[in-house]
Amino acid sequence: MIADEVQGVGTVDHAPVYPREIMRRALELSASAIILVHNHPSGDPQPSTDDIHLTHQIIAVGKPLKVAVHRQAGPCKLEGIADYLGHYSRRP
């Protein structure tokens, strides 16, 4: 692991996250892959529609840059988001 950093802090029901900023930081660190982690203050481990949409956006931004998004972890169970996405993003 190169770094473990907080990229944003949200409120009870929203956290501003920008895929380009996530990838910008990955490139600054010369990372070939990232792991996304977040929590759900509600305690509900199921990824929301917004979680799934944002993860798709981050994967899409990372592909041409050759930065893989391995999985999203946290109270969303480790495999949970991948189940909804249908796959893990692999290095292109």
Secondary structure as UniProt FT lines:
FT   HELIX           19..28
FT   TURN            29..30
FT   STRAND          33..37
FT   TURN            41..42
FT   HELIX           49..62
FT   HELIX           63..65
FT   STRAND          68..73
FT   TURN            78..79
FT   HELIX           80..85
//
